[in-house]
Amino acid sequence: MRLLPPLLIALAVTGCMSTRVPPGCPATASDMKPSDLYGWWDARFGNDGALADVELRPHPEYAGSVRGTIAKAGSPLAQLAGDVNPDGQLSLDESRDGRTISAVWTTDLQPASCGKEFTGTWRNTATEQSVPVVLRKRPSP
């Protein structure tokens, strides 16, 4: 039987601990209440470092869903709407004109974030271009 070197064991344990869910925190978006999504978020797209302001509120027509806005530098205010899909992902549709979907967000809750960070993909529906997106909840005032 071959034993693993102590450093390799330490790295494996540390890697597992970084994704561990803190006590009392949701493991997936399915474990969250819709109200946990309400508020202000920072969105970062790709590796360019630019932040966008996202506000999510209760959807007035669909219980359990959210509606809101996203403000990106140099772009007009766009609308967002979505919910947690059956796979436990936060899924958002983005619309620049309020009628057609211009982008789709598919994000997973980061378990160690205690409901404060989602990572995934933002996809432009016209060009099919996809970029990584990170959505981080701002602290409450």
C-alpha positions in Angstrom: 0.0 0.0 0.0 1.3 3.4 -1.0 0.8 6.4 1.4 0.2 9.9 0.2 2.8 12.5 1.1 1.6 14.8 3.9 1.6 17.9 1.7 -0.7 16.3 -0.8 -3.1 15.3 1.9 -3.0 18.9 3.3 -3.8 20.3 -0.1 -6.6 17.9 -0.7 -8.2 18.6 2.7 -7.8 22.4 2.2 -9.4 22.2 -1.2 -12.3 20.3 0.2 -12.7 22.8 3.0 -12.9 25.8 0.6 -16.2 24.5 -0.8 -17.7 23.4 2.5 -21.0 25.0 3.3 -20.8 27.0 6.6 -23.4 26.0 9.2 -26.8 27.6 8.6 -25.9 28.6 5.0 -27.6 27.4 1.8 -25.7 24.7 -0.2 -27.5 25.6 -3.5 -29.8 28.3 -4.7 -32.7 25.9 -4.2 -32.1 26.2 -0.5 -32.6 29.9 -0.6 -35.8 31.9 -0.1 -36.6 34.4 -3.0 -36.1 37.2 -0.5 -32.5 36.2 -0.1 -31.9 37.3 -3.7 -33.5 40.8 -3.1 -31.1 43.8 -2.9 -28.0 45.1 -4.6 -25.4 43.0 -6.2 -22.1 43.6 -8.1 -21.7 41.8 -11.4 -18.3 41.3 -13.0 -18.1 40.0 -16.6 -15.1 38.1 -18.0 -11.7 39.2 -17.0 -12.0 43.0 -17.8 -12.6 43.9 -14.2 -15.6 46.2 -15.0 -18.4 46.1 -12.5 -22.1 46.5 -13.2 -24.8 47.4 -10.6 -27.6 44.9 -10.3 -30.8 45.4 -8.2 -33.2 42.4 -7.7 -36.7 42.8 -6.2 -39.8 40.6 -6.0 -41.4 40.0 -9.3 -44.8 41.6 -9.3 -46.5 38.9 -11.4 -44.6 35.7 -10.5 -44.3 34.5 -6.9 -40.8 33.2 -6.2 -39.3 35.1 -9.1 -37.2 38.2 -9.2 -37.2 41.3 -11.4 -34.7 44.1 -11.5 -32.2 46.1 -13.4 -28.6 46.1 -14.4 -26.5 49.3 -15.0 -23.3 48.7 -17.0 -21.0 51.6 -17.8 -21.6 52.9 -21.3 -24.8 51.0 -21.7 -28.4 51.9 -21.2 -30.2 50.5 -18.1 -31.4 46.9 -18.9 -34.1 44.9 -17.2 -33.6 41.5 -15.5 -36.1 38.8 -14.6 -35.6 35.2 -13.4 -35.7 32.6 -10.7 -34.0 29.5 -9.4 -34.4 26.8 -12.1 -35.1 23.1 -11.4 -31.3 22.4 -11.5 -30.8 24.8 -8.5 -29.2 27.6 -10.6 -30.1 31.2 -10.6 -31.3 31.9 -14.1 -31.8 35.5 -15.3 -33.1 36.9 -18.6 -31.7 40.3 -19.5 -33.6 42.7 -21.9 -32.3 46.0 -23.2 -35.6 47.0 -24.7 -38.0 45.5 -22.3 -39.5 43.1 -24.9 -36.8 40.8 -26.3 -34.2 38.8 -24.4 -30.7 40.2 -25.1 -28.7 37.9 -22.7 -29.2 34.9 -20.5 -27.4 34.4 -17.2 -26.9 30.9 -15.8 -25.2 30.9 -12.4 -24.5 28.5 -9.5 -24.3 29.5 -5.9 -20.9 29.2 -4.4 -21.4 27.1 -1.3 -18.8 28.8 0.9 -20.3 32.2 0.2 -23.4 31.7 2.4 -25.8 32.9 -0.3 -23.7 35.9 -1.3 -21.9 34.8 -4.5 -23.0 33.2 -7.8 -20.7 32.3 -10.6 -21.6 31.1 -14.1 -22.1 32.3 -17.7 -23.6 35.4 -19.3 -24.6 34.6 -22.9 -25.4 37.3 -25.6 -28.5 35.9 -27.4 -27.7 37.7 -30.7 -24.0 36.7 -31.0 -24.0 33.6 -28.8 -20.9 35.0 -27.2 -20.5 33.7 -23.6 -18.4 35.2 -20.9 -17.9 34.2 -17.2 -20.0 36.2 -14.8 -19.6 36.6 -11.0 -22.5 38.1 -9.0 -21.7 39.2 -5.4 -24.2 40.5 -2.9 -23.4 43.9 -1.4 -23.5 44.2 2.4 -26.8 45.5 3.7 -26.7 49.2 4.7 
